[in-house]
Amino acid sequence: MTTDGSLAPADGGTAAGTPVLGLDIGGTKLAVAVVTADGAVHGLRVRPTRREEGPDAVVRRLFAMGHEAVAEAGLGPVGAVGIACGGPLDASSGVLQSPPHLPGWDDVPVGPLAAAEFGVPFALENDATAAAVAEHRYGAGRGLGSLVYLTISTGVGGGVVLDGRLHRGAAGNGGELGHITVRRGGRACSCGRAGCVEAYASGSSIAARAAEALADGSPEAARSPLAALPAVTAADVSAAAAAGDPLAARVWDETVDLLGGAVADLVNVLEPELVVLGGGVTRSGAMLLDPVRALVAREAMPPAARAATVRLAALGDVVCVVGAGAIALDVLPAAPAPARTPARPPHDPAPTEAARV
């Protein structure tokens, strides 16, 4: 990103050939890779977060993964490190401010810690905002002026690009799209409110709602194939719904209905060219995408609905680590301009042989 908030071109406008390190801190997994200016990832590492161990242990493991990635990539030293993590956070100081998906991570200075560990400048950004940058620069939104990105994973987050500029808001945490209210007075959300889209569409919520439905003792619950599983995941629910299980279908239908309604509202308010859905829950593919698209077409205002395309993230599971790399590329120093030989004025004749003596 440039200092005025506009997004840098795909080459980042950075020191030529300098790779960066991208660190993605999720609620269930850590992802780390070296990222180059073309958006390619090298030396990718993915491991469980194990957030119950607390920030000190997780950050140590994250940094160890970073050193492994740099060694495997074989591209030499990195010029900056980017960190993508769910907010709230203070991007300028590099501090995580008690993100709901990481209990106990209160005022963790992950940016300065990373800068000290790797000896390079840091950049910190909300993970979904970083993913929006990645999809706009390298993925589904390349060449477009406006894009809304929604990550549907352990939680639900978002990022918004309007007129080629990343929307960050007055306090720097703009784009918390997972906390749009879709059912007032509804399920408790990790943010402390009730009825947010995250409380219904996130992977953890889908699993929890299925577990609650299984526990009600109904004949439908007893017949569900989910009842035989030791722990139900969102992927289990989508697969069972696709196979025709009524209980799973009821949970899944509520999920896509409320998510689709939230996306339709975003399309009405922002009128983007593109809505990109990413995150682990979107591995369900058409099971998620098709009903959300149908809801947007049916419920958004017709001009906005016609203008907006809804699709899955082009960068897949690496979108957040590419986003972390993208924001790191933006803090590299600008590449120096190549030296030029001054042109001879048109009226200045070439020196004669005698003049050269």
N, C-alpha and C positions, 0 to 999 in steps of 0.2 A: 504494500500500500504506500502511496505517497503521503506527504505530510498534510495534504488537503483532503485526505480521505478517499481520493480516487484510486482505483486498483491499477497496479502496475501491469505492463504488458506481460505476455507469457514468458519472455526471457528474463523477467524480473528487473531488467535495467541494472543488473548488478555486476560485480567484478567477474569478468569472463571466466567460466570454468570452475568457479569456487563452489564446492558442495557444502551443504548444511546438514545439520542433524535435526530430525523431527521426532518429538516425543509426544505420544498420545496417552493421556491418563484417563482411563474409563473406569466405570464402577465395577466391571467384571474382568476386563483385560487391559493389559499394557501393550502398546505397539510402538516400535522404535525402528527407524530406518534413516539411512543417509539419503538425502533428496538432492537431485541436480536441477538445473534451471529449466530443463524440459519437463519437469514433474515426475521423472522416473524415480523409483525407489530401489535402493541397493542395501544388501545386508539386512533385510527385514527380520525383526524378532517380534514374536507375539507370545505373551505369557499371561497367566491369571494375575489379577491385581492382588488378591488376598487382602482386601482392604481392612479386614478385622485385625491385621497385624499393626495397623497404625501408620502414620505418615513417614516416620523415620525409616522403618524397614522397607516400605514400598519405594520411597525415593532412592534409597541405596540400591535396591534391585533395579530400578528404572535406569539409574546412571550406569550400572554395570552392563545392562543391556545396550546402552548407548556406546560404550567402549567396544563391546563385541561387534556391533554393527559397523562402526568406523573401521575396525580391523578387517572384517570380512569384505566390506565394500572395496577396499584397496584403492581408494581415490585420493589418498593423502589426507592432511588435516582439514577439518571443517572450519568454515569461517564464521558461523553463528549457530545457535541452537534455538529452535522454536518449540514451545510447549503448548499443546491443546488440551484443555480440561474444561469440564462443565463449571459454570459459574454458580454464585457470583464470585467475581475476582476483580483485582485492580491491575489492569494490564501494564500501566506505566511503572508501577513499583514491583510487579512480578509476584504479587501475593494472592494466594487462594483464600477466599473469605467464607469459610464454612459451606462448601458446596453440599447440597443435600445428599448426593449420591456417594459422598465420602465422609461419613460421620467421624467427627474428631479432628478433621483437617481445618483447624481454626487458625487463620492468619499464618498460613504456611508460606514462607518466602521462596517458593520453588524456582522462580526466575533467577534471583541472585545466587541461589545454591547451584543452579545449573551453570551459570556464568563462571563461578569459582571452580567448579568441577572440570569444565572443559576449556576454560581460559579464553572464552570468546563472548561476544555480546549475546543477550537473550531477547526473545520476543515471547510474550504470553498472550494467548487469546482464548476465548470461549471455544470449546471444541466444535460446536455446530457452526459458529461464525467462521472459524478457520476452514471447515469443510465447505462452506458457501464460497469462500475465496478459491479453494481448490477446484470446485466444480465450475466456477465462473472462468477461471484462468486456463484450466487444463481439460475439463470434462464436458458435461452435458450443456453447460451454459456458455461455452467459449464463443465469443463474438457477439453475445447478447448484451443489451443494456440493463435488463432487470431480471432478477431471479429471487425466488424464495426457496430456501433449503430447510428441510425438516429432517432431523435425525430421530429415528424411532428405534431405540435400543433399550438399555437398562432404564433410562429415562427418556424424555422427549425434549429436544432442544431445537433451535433454529438460528438462521442467519438470513439477512436480507441485503440484496444489492439493488439499488435504485439509481437509474441514470448513470451506471458505471461506477457508483460510489457505494462503499460498504456503509450500511447504517449501523452506528454504534450507540447512538443515544447520548443524552446529556451526561449520564454517569458512566458511560462506557460499557454497559451491559445490555444494550438494546438487542432485541431479537429473541427474548425468552418466550418463544412461541409455544413451548410446552405448557405454559401456565395461563393459556386462554381458558376461560371457564366455559365448559360445555354442558354442565349439569349443576345448576346452582344448588348448594347444600348436598352435593353428592359425595362420592368417596373421598376420604382423606388423601391429600397429596403430600409428597415428601417436602414440599416447600412450606407446609404449615397451613395451607388453605384447603378448600374442599371443592371438588368438581372440576379440577383442571383436566385438560386432555391427557396429560401425562398419567393421571390416576386411572385412565381407562385404556390408553393405547400403548403404553410402554410394555416392554417384554416382561418386566417384573409384575406389572398389574394384570396382564393377561394370564400369567401363571397363577397369581393369587386368586383371581376371580374364578378360574377353573377349579382350583382347590376348594374354594368355598362352595361351589356348586356340587362338587363330589361329596362334600361332607354333610349335605342336607338329608341324606338317607332315602332319597326318592328312588323309585324303580328305574328312572332314567339314569341316575347316577350309578346305580348298581350295574347297569348294562353297558356303561361307557367303557371303552378300552383304556381310557385314561386311568380308571380305578386300579388297574393292575400295575401302574408305574410307581416306583418309589418316590419320585419327585417329578412334578409336571412342569414342562417348560412351554414358552410361547410357541416354539417350533412343534412341540407335541400337539398343542391345541389346533394349530393351523392344519397339520397333517390329518388329525382326526376329523376336523370339520370337512376337509376335502374328501375324506372317505365316507362321509355321510352320518357321522355320530351326532345325534340331536343336541346333546349337552354341549359339545365342543362348538357346534355350529351356532348355538345361542350366544355363547361367549364371543365367538369371532364376529358374528354379525353386529353385536353391540359395539365392538372395537372399531370396525371399519365404518360404521354409521356415524359414530361420534368424531372419529378422525376426519372422515370426509366432510362433515359439517364444519369442522374447524378450518379445513383447507378452503372450503367454499367461502367462508367469512374472510380469510386472508386474501383470496382472489378478489373479492368485492372491495376490500379496503385498499389494497396495494396495486391491483391490476397489473401483475407481472406478466412478462412474456412466458416464463417458465416456472413451474414448481417442481423441485427435485426432492424425492423421498429417498433417504438413505438410512443406514443403521441395520443392526442384526435382524430386526423383525421383518425387514423388507426382503429377506431371503425367501419369504413365502411367495414372492413374485406376483403373478396375476391374482392370486387369492386376496392380496391387499390392494394392488394397483387398480384392478378393474372396477371394484365397487367405489373406490375413492374417485376415480375419474367420472364414473356415472353420477355420483352425488354432486360433483362440481358442475358438470354439464346441466344437471337438473335444478340446482339450488342457487348457483351464482347468477348475478345479473347477466343477461344475455351478452352484452358487449364484452364484459370482462371474461365470461366463460369462453367466448369465441377466441379471445386474444391469448388465453393461457393454455399452455400444454403441460400436462402432468406426466412425469416419467421417473424412473428409478435412476439413482446415481450412476454415472458412467464409471466412476472410479472404484465402485464396489467397497469391499471391506477395508481398503487402505485410504479411503477418502480423508479421514481425520489426520493420519500421519502425513499424507501429502499436504494437507492444509497447514499442519505445524511447520512443514518444510517451507511452504509458500510464505508464511509470515516471517520465517527466519531469513529467507532470501531477500526480503524487503528491508532488513536492517544491515545488509552487507553494504560496504562503501560502493559508490558508483564506479564502474569501470573507467579507467582513464581513457580519454580520447586518443586515438593514434596520432603520432607526430606527423606533421605535414611539411613537405618542402615548399617554401613560398613560391608561388607562380611568378614568372618574369612578366612584367608589364608588357602588353601587346606591342607598344611602340619601342621597346628596348631591344635593339638587335642583338643577335648572338655575338659573343665576343670573337674577334678575329684571332687568328693564330698569333699575330704579333702582340695582341693584347694579353695573351696567355703567358708570354715569355717574361 
